């Protein structure tokens, strides 16, 4: 895979960017690509937004860009604001279109349709919003107040193939939870991110509140270096071409 010139991650919560695509973001930043992340939930001024800022600094992905909605399960994540799941669809898509048109990425990265292994509803909804916004951003008659049209070339959905989920899923998830994965043949790219693993892990651990409460960053922090590499040293993606063109397609192979 050759690096894109610009990458915009769109993820539901602070820490999703590091867990799902931290290696990809660090890899692109290392070769000078412009990289940034939009986070759908939590508000600026909250503790988790500050953790996100530190994680993005580690990954070379600029300052936090927040849509400002509340986490489905944490109302205090964005006081006085609607939950992401309750926000008017047109409004949420329009906010994201504004970021796409302002940053003008070649590659957009987000959750898969399941919302990753956990199937978190915020993850699934962020996937829907991103798919809609990635197409709408290039259409000048949609959201005319959100900036000049810009069509990203590719959208990559972070996922787990079924074989990897069987091997790794029980260690990545809490016991007893339903696990979501895609058939192996659906996965287009298995990205070895071990050269950037130190950055990816540092970004994950920057989400210190999640480490303390024993969420996945905390469980990873308690493991050996060998186990961490085994669990998060590969990232898998399903690729979607948004603007087929010979030059772009060749660049991202």
C-alpha positions in Angstrom: 0.0 0.0 0.0 1.2 3.5 -0.9 0.3 6.3 1.5 -2.5 8.8 0.7 -1.6 12.4 0.6 -4.2 13.3 3.2 -6.2 11.1 5.7 -9.2 12.0 7.8 -10.3 9.6 10.4 -14.0 9.7 11.6 -14.7 7.8 14.8 -17.4 7.7 17.4 -15.5 8.2 20.7 -12.1 9.3 22.0 -9.8 6.3 21.8 -11.5 4.7 18.8 -9.1 6.5 16.5 -6.1 5.0 18.2 -7.5 1.5 18.7 -8.9 1.1 15.2 -6.5 3.1 13.0 -3.6 4.3 15.1 -1.1 2.5 13.0 -2.5 3.8 9.7 -2.5 7.3 11.0 1.0 7.2 12.4 2.3 5.6 9.2 0.9 8.4 7.0 2.0 11.1 9.3 5.6 9.7 9.2 5.9 10.2 5.5 4.4 13.8 5.6 0.8 13.1 4.8 -1.8 15.5 6.3 -3.8 13.6 8.9 -6.6 14.6 11.2 -9.5 13.0 13.2 -13.1 13.9 13.6 -14.7 12.5 16.8 -18.5 12.3 16.8 -19.1 12.3 20.6 -17.8 14.1 23.7 -17.3 17.8 23.9 -14.4 20.1 23.9 -13.5 21.0 27.5 -14.2 17.5 28.8 -11.4 15.3 30.2 -11.7 12.8 27.4 -11.3 15.6 24.8 -8.0 16.5 26.5 -6.9 12.8 26.4 -7.8 12.8 22.7 -5.6 15.9 22.1 -2.7 14.1 23.6 -3.3 10.9 21.6 -3.6 12.9 18.3 -0.3 14.7 19.2 1.4 11.3 19.5 -0.1 10.1 16.1 0.7 13.4 14.4 -2.9 14.0 13.6 -3.4 17.6 14.6 -5.9 19.0 17.0 -9.3 17.4 18.0 -12.3 18.0 15.7 -15.5 17.3 17.6 -19.0 17.0 16.3 -20.1 17.7 19.8 -22.8 15.0 20.4 -23.2 13.0 23.5 -22.1 9.4 23.9 -25.2 7.0 23.9 -24.3 5.8 27.3 -22.7 8.9 28.9 -25.0 11.9 28.9 -22.4 14.1 30.7 -20.0 13.6 27.7 -21.6 16.6 26.0 -23.7 18.5 28.5 -26.8 20.1 27.0 -26.3 18.4 23.6 -28.2 15.6 21.9 -27.0 12.1 21.9 -25.4 11.2 18.6 -28.1 8.6 18.1 -30.9 11.2 18.7 -29.5 14.0 16.6 -31.3 14.8 13.3 -29.5 12.9 10.6 -29.3 15.8 8.2 -27.8 18.0 10.8 -25.1 15.4 11.8 -24.2 14.7 8.2 -24.0 18.4 7.4 -21.5 19.0 10.3 -19.3 16.2 9.0 -19.5 17.4 5.5 -18.1 20.7 6.7 -15.0 18.9 8.1 -14.6 16.9 4.9 -14.7 20.1 2.7 -12.4 22.0 5.0 -9.8 19.3 5.4 -10.1 17.9 1.8 -8.9 14.3 2.5 -8.0 11.8 -0.2 -8.7 8.9 2.2 -11.4 8.7 4.9 -11.2 6.1 7.6 -14.0 5.0 9.9 -15.7 2.1 11.6 -17.2 -0.8 9.6 -20.9 -1.3 9.2 -21.0 -3.5 12.4 -19.2 -0.9 14.4 -16.3 -3.1 15.0 -16.1 -6.2 17.2 -18.4 -4.7 19.9 -21.1 -3.4 17.6 -21.5 -0.3 19.7 -24.5 1.7 18.4 -22.4 4.9 18.3 -19.8 3.1 16.1 -22.5 1.9 13.7 -24.1 5.3 13.5 -20.8 6.9 12.9 -20.2 4.5 10.0 -23.6 5.5 8.5 -22.9 9.2 8.9 -19.5 8.9 7.3 -20.7 7.0 4.3 -23.4 9.6 3.7 -21.1 12.6 4.2 -18.3 11.2 2.1 -20.7 11.1 -0.9 -22.5 14.3 -0.1 -19.3 16.3 0.3 -18.7 16.2 -3.4 -22.2 17.4 -4.4 -22.4 21.2 -4.7 -26.1 21.4 -4.2 -26.0 19.5 -0.9 -25.0 21.5 2.2 -24.1 24.7 0.2 -23.2 26.5 3.5 -20.6 23.8 4.4 -17.9 24.9 2.0 -16.8 24.2 -1.5 -17.4 20.7 -2.7 -14.8 18.0 -2.2 -15.0 14.4 -3.1 -12.7 12.0 -1.2 -11.2 9.2 -3.4 -11.4 6.4 -0.9 -13.2 5.3 2.3 -11.6 2.5 4.4 -13.7 0.8 7.1 -11.7 -0.6 10.0 -12.8 -4.1 10.7 -11.8 -7.6 11.9 -12.0 -10.7 9.6 -13.7 -13.7 11.1 -10.5 -15.7 11.4 -8.8 -12.9 13.5 -11.9 -12.4 15.6 -11.9 -16.1 16.5 -8.3 -15.9 17.4 -8.1 -12.6 19.2 -11.7 -11.5 20.0 -12.1 -13.1 23.4 -9.0 -11.2 24.6 -10.1 -7.9 23.1 -13.6 -8.0 24.4 -15.2 -8.5 27.8 -16.6 -12.0 28.4 -20.1 -12.8 27.4 -20.5 -10.0 24.8 -21.6 -10.6 21.2 -18.8 -10.3 18.8 -19.1 -8.9 15.2 -16.7 -9.6 12.3 -16.8 -9.8 8.5 -16.0 -12.9 6.3 -12.3 -13.1 5.5 -12.8 -12.6 1.8 -14.5 -9.2 2.4 -11.3 -7.7 3.9 -9.2 -5.9 1.3 -6.2 -4.8 3.4 -4.3 -6.4 6.3 -1.9 -3.6 7.4 1.1 -4.6 9.5 1.5 -1.7 11.8 4.3 -3.1 14.0 6.8 -0.4 12.8 4.4 2.2 14.3 3.2 0.1 17.3 5.0 2.1 19.9 3.2 5.2 18.7 -0.1 3.4 18.5 0.2 2.1 22.0 1.3 5.4 23.4 -1.8 7.0 21.8 -4.1 4.3 23.2 -2.6 4.8 26.7 -3.0 8.6 26.4 -6.7 7.8 27.0 -5.9 7.4 30.7 -9.4 7.5 32.0 -10.1 4.4 29.8 -7.0 2.8 31.2 -8.0 3.4 34.8 -11.6 2.1 34.3 -10.4 -1.2 32.8 -11.7 -0.7 29.3 -9.7 -2.1 26.4 -6.8 0.5 26.8 -6.5 -0.7 30.4 -6.5 -4.3 29.5 -3.8 -3.8 26.9 -1.8 -1.8 29.4 -1.7 -4.9 31.7 -0.4 -7.2 29.0 3.1 -8.1 28.0 4.7 -6.4 25.0 4.4 -9.7 23.0 0.7 -10.0 23.7 0.1 -6.3 22.8 1.8 -6.8 19.5 -0.2 -9.9 18.7 -3.5 -8.2 19.5 -3.1 -4.8 17.9 -0.1 -5.1 15.6 -2.3 -5.6 12.5 -5.2 -3.5 11.3 -7.8 -4.7 8.8 -9.8 -2.6 6.4 -12.6 -2.9 3.9 -12.0 -0.5 1.0 -14.6 1.6 -0.8 -13.7 3.6 -4.0 -15.6 6.9 -4.0 -14.0 8.5 -7.0 -12.5 5.9 -9.3 -9.5 7.2 -11.2 -6.5 5.4 -12.6 -4.0 7.6 -10.8 -5.7 7.5 -7.4 -6.4 3.7 -7.6 -2.7 3.1 -8.4 -1.6 5.3 -5.6 -3.5 3.4 -2.9 -2.6 -0.2 -4.0 
